[in-house]
Amino acid sequence: MIRTILATAGVAVALSGCALLSSPDPVQLYRFGSPDAVAIQPAAEPVQVKLRAVEFPQESQGDRLLGVTGTEAAYIKGARWVSPASQLYADSLEGAFAGQARAVRLIGRRELTPTTRVLDIDVRSFETRYDEAGGVPTVVLSARARLLRFPERTVEAEQSFEVRQPATGNRIATIVDAYDVATRDLNARIVAWTDANATGD
């Protein structure tokens, strides 16, 4: 009898353990910032500009989508980026320069080509903002760009950018679409600004 009770208790513990270790809710993976297919013809001798590692806010740099309502912040459930947002953004920026820049050639993070110009991008916000809980959000991206002369490290030009892209609904797919549009808009502005401000020696 005692053996039977112990066996029953063991099965109960095992079943409770299975409940605690049940598989989590599925998470859908997304990406943003795919470059446009149309490329333009760059200048015959473009200014070489080195891209520094892009700075990102700590709360947004990972693979989770940040939602902000007033003073409250939380990650959006059920969705993640396929890679850290900071990496996806840097890749999208390099792609934008490759397809859109006229006067400059961006030297990517993995290239060792020497240059006398450095582009410093500091992303200040990369988030989904709600005016009220459950409402339709707006994706807000802001960044500061600085063009530096190297090795002097003097600032030749500096500009702040902000893009606000309303989502078409409060669904993950529409929020991701808004991130994609906002990222391409921000990148296009940074490329055009760099083109206009980069000068040769």
C-alpha positions as CSV (number, residue, x, y, z in Angstrom):
1,M,0.0,0.0,0.0
2,I,2.8,2.4,0.9
3,R,4.6,1.5,-2.3
4,T,1.4,2.3,-4.3
5,I,1.1,5.7,-2.6
6,L,4.7,6.5,-3.3
7,A,4.4,5.5,-6.9
8,T,1.3,7.6,-7.4
9,A,3.0,10.6,-5.8
10,G,6.0,10.1,-8.1
11,V,3.7,10.1,-11.2
12,A,2.0,13.3,-9.9
13,V,5.4,15.0,-9.5
14,A,6.5,13.9,-12.9
15,L,3.3,15.3,-14.5
16,S,3.6,18.6,-12.7
17,G,7.2,18.8,-14.0
18,C,6.0,18.3,-17.5
19,A,3.5,21.1,-17.0
20,L,6.2,23.4,-15.9
21,L,8.4,22.5,-18.8
22,S,5.7,22.8,-21.4
23,S,6.7,24.5,-24.7
24,P,6.3,28.3,-24.8
25,D,4.0,30.1,-27.1
26,P,5.4,30.3,-30.6
27,V,7.3,33.4,-31.6
28,Q,7.2,34.7,-35.2
29,L,10.5,36.1,-36.6
30,Y,10.6,39.3,-38.7
31,R,13.1,41.5,-40.5
32,F,13.2,45.1,-41.8
33,G,15.2,47.4,-44.0
34,S,15.5,45.4,-47.2
35,P,17.2,47.7,-49.7
36,D,15.4,48.9,-52.8
37,A,16.1,47.0,-55.9
38,V,16.9,50.1,-58.1
39,A,20.4,51.4,-57.9
40,I,21.8,54.6,-59.3
41,Q,25.1,55.3,-61.0
42,P,27.6,56.7,-58.4
43,A,30.3,59.4,-59.2
44,A,33.4,58.3,-61.1
45,E,35.6,59.0,-58.0
46,P,33.3,58.9,-54.9
47,V,34.5,60.1,-51.6
48,Q,35.4,57.1,-49.4
49,V,33.5,57.2,-46.1
50,K,34.1,54.7,-43.3
51,L,31.0,53.6,-41.3
52,R,31.7,53.3,-37.6
53,A,29.8,50.7,-35.5
54,V,26.2,52.1,-35.2
55,E,25.3,53.0,-31.7
56,F,21.8,51.8,-30.5
57,P,19.8,52.3,-27.3
58,Q,20.3,49.3,-25.0
59,E,16.6,48.6,-24.7
60,S,16.1,48.3,-28.5
61,Q,19.4,46.8,-29.7
62,G,18.4,43.2,-29.2
63,D,15.9,41.0,-31.1
64,R,12.7,42.1,-29.3
65,L,10.3,44.9,-30.4
66,L,10.0,47.6,-27.9
67,G,6.6,49.2,-27.2
68,V,6.1,52.4,-25.3
69,T,2.9,53.8,-23.8
70,G,3.5,57.1,-22.0
71,T,6.1,56.3,-19.3
72,E,5.6,52.5,-19.5
73,A,7.7,50.3,-21.8
74,A,7.3,46.6,-22.6
75,Y,8.4,44.2,-25.3
76,I,5.7,43.2,-27.8
77,K,4.7,39.6,-27.2
78,G,4.9,36.9,-30.0
79,A,7.4,38.6,-32.3
80,R,11.2,39.0,-32.6
81,W,13.7,40.2,-35.2
82,V,15.6,37.5,-37.0
83,S,18.8,39.2,-35.7
84,P,19.5,41.9,-33.2
85,A,17.9,45.2,-34.4
86,S,21.2,47.0,-34.3
87,Q,22.7,44.5,-36.7
88,L,19.7,44.5,-39.1
89,Y,19.8,48.3,-39.1
90,A,23.5,48.6,-39.8
91,D,23.1,46.1,-42.7
92,S,20.1,48.1,-44.1
93,L,22.1,51.3,-43.9
94,E,25.0,49.8,-45.8
95,G,22.6,48.5,-48.4
96,A,21.0,52.0,-48.8
97,F,24.4,53.5,-49.5
98,A,25.2,50.8,-52.0
99,G,22.0,51.5,-53.9
100,Q,21.4,55.2,-53.5
101,A,24.7,57.2,-52.8
102,R,25.9,59.4,-55.7
103,A,29.0,61.2,-54.2
104,V,30.3,58.8,-51.6
105,R,31.2,55.1,-51.3
106,L,30.5,53.7,-47.9
107,I,33.3,51.6,-46.5
108,G,31.5,48.9,-44.5
109,R,32.3,47.7,-41.0
110,R,34.1,44.6,-42.3
111,E,36.3,46.5,-44.8
112,L,39.8,47.7,-44.0
113,T,40.1,50.3,-46.8
114,P,41.8,53.5,-45.5
115,T,39.8,56.7,-45.6
116,T,39.9,60.3,-44.4
117,R,36.1,60.5,-43.6
118,V,34.2,58.6,-40.9
119,L,30.4,58.4,-40.6
120,D,29.2,58.2,-37.0
121,I,25.5,57.2,-36.5
122,D,23.9,57.3,-33.1
123,V,20.4,55.8,-33.1
124,R,18.5,57.5,-30.2
125,S,15.1,55.8,-30.5
126,F,13.9,52.7,-32.3
127,E,10.5,51.9,-30.8
128,T,6.7,51.4,-31.2
129,R,4.8,54.2,-29.5
130,Y,1.2,54.1,-28.4
131,D,-0.9,57.1,-27.5
132,E,-3.1,54.8,-25.5
133,A,-3.0,51.1,-24.6
134,G,-4.5,49.0,-27.4
135,G,-4.5,51.9,-29.9
136,V,-2.8,52.0,-33.3
137,P,0.9,52.7,-32.7
138,T,3.5,54.8,-34.5
139,V,7.0,53.6,-35.1
140,V,9.5,56.3,-34.1
141,L,13.1,56.2,-35.3
142,S,15.5,59.0,-34.5
143,A,19.3,59.3,-35.0
144,R,22.1,61.7,-34.9
145,A,24.7,61.6,-37.8
146,R,28.1,63.1,-37.7
147,L,30.6,63.2,-40.5
148,L,34.2,63.3,-39.1
149,R,37.5,64.0,-40.7
150,F,40.0,61.3,-39.9
151,P,42.5,61.1,-38.2
152,E,41.9,64.6,-36.8
153,R,38.4,63.6,-35.6
154,T,37.0,67.0,-36.3
155,V,33.3,67.3,-37.1
156,E,32.6,68.5,-40.6
157,A,28.8,68.2,-40.4
158,E,26.2,67.0,-37.9
159,Q,22.5,66.5,-38.3
160,S,19.6,64.9,-36.3
161,F,16.9,62.9,-38.0
162,E,13.5,61.7,-36.9
163,V,11.0,59.5,-38.7
164,R,7.4,58.8,-37.5
165,Q,5.6,56.1,-39.4
166,P,2.0,55.2,-38.3
167,A,1.1,51.6,-38.5
168,T,-2.1,50.7,-40.3
169,G,-3.3,48.7,-37.4
170,N,-2.4,47.3,-34.0
171,R,-1.1,44.0,-35.4
172,I,2.4,42.7,-35.4
173,A,2.5,42.4,-39.2
174,T,1.4,46.1,-39.7
175,I,3.9,47.2,-37.0
176,V,6.7,45.4,-38.8
177,D,5.7,47.0,-42.1
178,A,5.9,50.4,-40.4
179,Y,9.4,49.6,-39.2
180,D,10.4,48.7,-42.7
181,V,9.0,51.9,-44.2
182,A,10.5,54.0,-41.5
183,T,13.9,52.4,-41.8
184,R,14.1,53.0,-45.5
185,D,13.0,56.6,-45.0
186,L,15.6,57.3,-42.3
187,N,18.3,55.6,-44.4
188,A,17.4,57.6,-47.5
189,R,17.7,60.9,-45.5
190,I,21.1,59.9,-44.1
191,V,22.4,58.9,-47.5
192,A,21.3,62.1,-49.1
193,W,22.8,64.2,-46.2
194,T,26.1,62.4,-46.4
195,D,26.2,62.9,-50.2
196,A,25.6,66.6,-49.7
197,N,28.2,67.1,-47.0
198,A,31.1,64.7,-47.9
199,T,33.9,66.5,-49.7
200,G,37.2,65.3,-51.1
201,D,40.6,66.5,-49.8
